[in-house]
Amino acid sequence: MDDKAVWNKENVKHLCDICKNEVLAGHRPLWHLNKVGWKNVEDKFAEKYVKKLEHLQLKNKWDSLKRSYSCFMDLKNMATRLGWDEARQTVDCDDTWWKDHLARCHDPANSRKCKHVQFRKCGPTNLDSLHIMFGSAHVTGASASIPGDLSDDGSDDEVHELEKKPHECQIVYFAYTKTQEA
């Protein structure tokens, strides 16, 4: 793998189209394509791309696209009360919202920049394909739960404390005998 892959817009779109079709064909059982899916991606991408790319190069691009998609979906899902700009395929927010968000998100002390800033002008390219590729494999937290008390102080529900009994430890031994069959 001595040659670096060239990922221009056309090549990325071609890869996304191929991967989307492999997902729709059922070749992504969980979070990544299976062996059949990757083999098809490698073969179909090589048909159009002059030089054959290694599996790792294609997989690295898949992972990069997934990170970008996840970051974008985090922004989109956390941005409540904001609009959606269909033409730019991104959240519709004013400069004040972005200024406040970036102030909260940037962490100069740890040299960390807000990853959402890349989507200020437009969302990721090939968003429809990315939804198919990663949509059902992307964790949003919408269905997650945390064990603990879910009630609030304003609830009218009656709560009865259960009496705690001291823990008694009993050890029970079972005898196991094997019978011989004749």
GIMO-V6902 format. One record per pair of residues at least 4 apart in sequence whose ideal C-beta (glycine too) atoms are under 6 Angstrom apart, sorted by the first residue. I is the first residue (numbers start at 1). GAP is how many residues later the second one is. D is the distance in whole Angstrom. If there is no record, write none. Layout:
BEGIN
i	gap	d
I	GAP	D
I	GAP	D
END
This chain:
BEGIN
i	gap	d
1	53	5
5	48	5
5	52	5
7	4	6
7	5	6
13	113	6
14	34	6
16	4	6
16	110	4
16	113	4
18	23	5
18	26	5
18	27	6
19	114	5
20	109	4
20	112	5
20	113	6
22	5	4
22	11	6
22	15	4
22	18	6
23	5	5
23	109	6
23	110	6
27	6	5
27	7	5
27	9	5
27	10	3
28	5	5
29	5	6
31	106	5
33	4	3
33	5	5
40	4	6
41	4	6
41	17	6
45	4	5
46	6	4
53	4	4
53	5	6
55	4	6
66	68	5
68	56	5
69	61	5
69	65	5
70	68	6
71	44	5
72	47	5
72	51	6
72	52	5
73	4	6
73	65	6
75	4	6
75	41	4
75	44	6
76	15	6
77	63	5
79	12	5
82	9	5
82	11	5
83	9	4
84	8	6
85	5	6
85	7	4
88	34	4
89	34	4
89	38	5
90	29	5
90	32	5
90	33	4
93	4	4
98	4	6
101	4	6
102	4	6
102	12	5
105	9	3
106	7	6
106	8	5
107	5	4
119	4	6
123	4	5
126	4	6
130	4	6
131	4	4
134	4	5
151	4	5
END
